[in-house]
């Protein structure tokens, strides 16, 4: 994707600060769902957000810390540089080899989804004792409420069954559904298929980890199943989950709740 002059200047400034000049010309990948600028620079990706965009800046800072902490614990890209240039906050990381699971072809979809499930199962089985990223429900709900108060919830992006609700109306409905139990594990936090990269092997690489942390396993299972249905409806993802994930039965109420909670982020 072509870069306009303003975007090119921003990327060149952070490339210079990171000492990564002299390689291939950057190629704009797009603006992530959060609005961050994402570009490929040879064998690396850079994500740039503005420090003044406080919610995005916090997520990018968190992602840089998560990549460092998860190195050696889970399949994640190597963080190459993180820093600030003027109002821009930037994270460089190695490009993960392969294709986003959302974009694999139909013949490979089942294998890619199975690999994603196995990788999530391994992540969820990793001990949480020394994890510094706590996003258990009380913390997550407090952040969601703060986003409502700050006007940071995109009401136009609600799922079809909630379109037309205000953020406050959605919040009022969500609070009536809060589960009474929580099963904390290490979670990706945004387990939609674009955030897993598969290169044909037994596991996938986890990317876009700004929402990683200790949370209920349904934080991941709910978004994975929703994304699988949207991206590869020809594959029975629920059946695959039963085969490759150590869980006897799915709790539909918790699936519904965590999908609803995702509306606020």
Secondary structure, DSSP 8 states (H G I E B T S, - for coil): ----HHHHHHHHHHHHHHT-TTSS--EEEEE-TTS-EEEEETTEEEEEEETTSHHHHHHHHHHHHHHHHHBTTB-B--EEEEEEETTEEEEEEE--SSEEGGGS-HHHHHHHHHHHHHHHHHHHTS--TT---B--HHHHHHHHHHHHHHT---GGGS-GGGTT--HHHHHHHHHTS--S---EEEE-S---GGGEEE-SSS-EEE---TT-EEEETHHHHHHHHHHHHHH-TTS-HHHHHHHHS--SS--HHHHHHHHHHGGG-
